Amino acid sequence: MHKILKIKISKDIDLVLGTAIEITAILNEDKPTSITITIEDPNTTEVVSTADMSRVNTKVYNYIYQSDEDGNEGDYIITIESTKDSYTSVKQKIITLREQD
């Protein structure tokens, strides 16, 4: 069965507003029909709406999210949907963005 195994966030970065954040999805099967990402800010406003993710290599896809320096501080919900044939796998991850010092 097709599924998203893991969502990883770029290493060695401080999750502050105004930074670029690499989000990686690792799948158990290659070549989904589609793989998209949606990101909601702490007010549940979509800051990224069903954007296509880029294929890095076999079973690995990524997206670079450029957070807004004037965005809302708090928890952001990342939702990734991967579809293959008639099955859609959905996985979420929460990241916390804070204001720059």
C-alpha positions in Angstrom: 0.0 0.0 0.0 1.3 3.5 -0.9 2.1 5.7 2.1 4.1 8.6 3.4 6.7 7.1 5.8 8.2 10.3 7.2 8.2 14.1 7.0 11.6 15.7 7.8 12.4 19.4 8.3 15.8 20.8 7.2 18.6 20.2 9.7 20.6 22.8 11.5 18.3 25.7 11.1 16.6 27.8 13.7 12.9 27.9 12.9 12.4 31.6 12.9 10.0 33.7 10.8 11.7 34.9 7.6 13.8 31.8 7.0 13.6 29.2 4.2 12.6 25.8 5.5 13.2 22.6 3.5 10.4 20.1 4.0 11.1 16.5 2.8 8.6 13.6 2.4 9.8 10.1 2.2 7.5 7.6 0.6 7.5 3.8 0.6 6.9 3.7 -3.2 8.3 5.8 -6.1 6.4 7.8 -8.7 3.1 8.9 -7.1 0.4 10.3 -9.3 0.7 13.5 -7.3 2.2 14.8 -4.1 1.2 18.1 -2.7 1.8 20.2 0.4 -0.4 22.6 2.3 0.8 24.7 5.2 -1.5 26.5 7.7 -0.3 29.2 10.1 -1.4 29.4 13.8 -4.6 31.1 12.8 -5.4 28.2 10.4 -4.9 30.4 7.4 -3.3 28.6 4.5 0.0 30.1 3.7 0.7 27.4 1.1 -2.2 25.9 -0.7 -1.9 22.4 -2.3 1.5 23.1 -3.9 3.3 20.4 -5.9 6.4 19.0 -4.2 9.6 18.3 -6.2 11.1 14.9 -6.8 14.6 14.7 -5.3 15.3 11.0 -6.0 13.6 7.6 -5.6 10.8 8.0 -3.0 12.0 11.4 -1.8 10.2 14.7 -2.5 10.8 18.2 -1.1 9.4 21.7 -0.9 11.2 24.9 0.2 8.9 27.1 2.3 10.0 30.7 2.6 8.4 31.8 5.8 7.2 35.4 6.1 9.2 37.6 8.5 6.0 39.3 9.4 4.1 36.0 9.8 2.4 34.8 12.9 4.5 33.2 15.6 3.4 29.8 16.7 2.5 26.3 15.4 2.3 25.7 11.7 0.6 22.6 10.4 2.2 20.9 7.4 -0.1 18.5 5.5 1.3 16.3 2.7 -1.0 14.3 0.5 0.4 11.7 -1.9 -1.8 9.9 -4.4 -1.0 6.8 -6.3 -3.6 5.0 -8.4 -6.8 5.4 -6.3 -5.2 5.6 -2.9 -4.3 8.8 -1.1 -1.9 8.9 1.9 -2.0 11.9 4.2 0.6 12.8 6.9 0.9 15.9 9.1 3.7 17.5 11.0 3.6 20.6 13.3 6.5 23.0 13.4 6.8 26.0 15.7 8.1 29.2 14.2 9.2 32.1 16.4 10.0 35.7 15.8 13.7 36.6 15.2 15.6 37.9 18.2 
